[in-house]
């Protein structure tokens, strides 16, 4: 095993991000430092979910006594129709890599099957998003779900 692959603890698998074919990395050992790794084929960004938990604020729907979202009395057009509240939630830390060479280095360091899985095809492939504009290999946009 080369010096670079001593930390290999993840397995590359075929995956999907929204409607685009992609790849993911899943933990292959208990000592893997990440929960999962996803490649956003549209923006060419590697999204890494670490094991470290953090407390963050999120806006969530306010629930009634039955656990259903409470509706606003007079919602404006094109506005979320439910009341919201700020809540502190525990979430995993996230990291993003957008440079193709850095993505390759990460995969070669952590994927046990980096030499047999063709992840390069996803780095080379251009994706046409629903708005019809083609993304560039070096371009990064806002990731929304």
MOZI-V842398 format. One record per backbone hydrogen bond with DSSP energy under -1.0 kcal/mol. CO is the residue of the C=O (numbers start at 1). NH is the residue of the N-H. If there is no record, write none. Layout:
# MOZI-V842398
CO,NH + CO,NH
This chain:
# MOZI-V842398
5,8 + 9,28 + 9,29 + 10,112 + 11,26 + 13,24 + 15,22 + 17,20 + 20,17 + 22,15 + 23,39 + 24,13 + 25,37 + 26,11 + 29,32 + 33,51 + 36,49 + 37,25 + 38,47 + 39,41 + 40,44 + 40,45 + 45,40 + 46,97 + 47,38 + 48,95 + 49,35 + 49,36 + 52,93 + 54,91 + 56,89 + 58,87 + 60,85 + 62,70 + 64,67 + 68,64 + 70,83 + 76,79 + 81,72 + 83,62 + 85,60 + 87,58 + 89,56 + 91,54 + 93,50 + 95,48 + 97,46 + 99,103 + 100,104 + 101,105 + 102,106 + 103,107 + 104,108 + 105,109 + 106,110 + 107,111 + 110,9 + 110,10 + 111,114 + 113,116 + 113,117 + 117,119 + 119,122 + 120,124 + 121,125 + 127,135 + 129,132 + 133,129
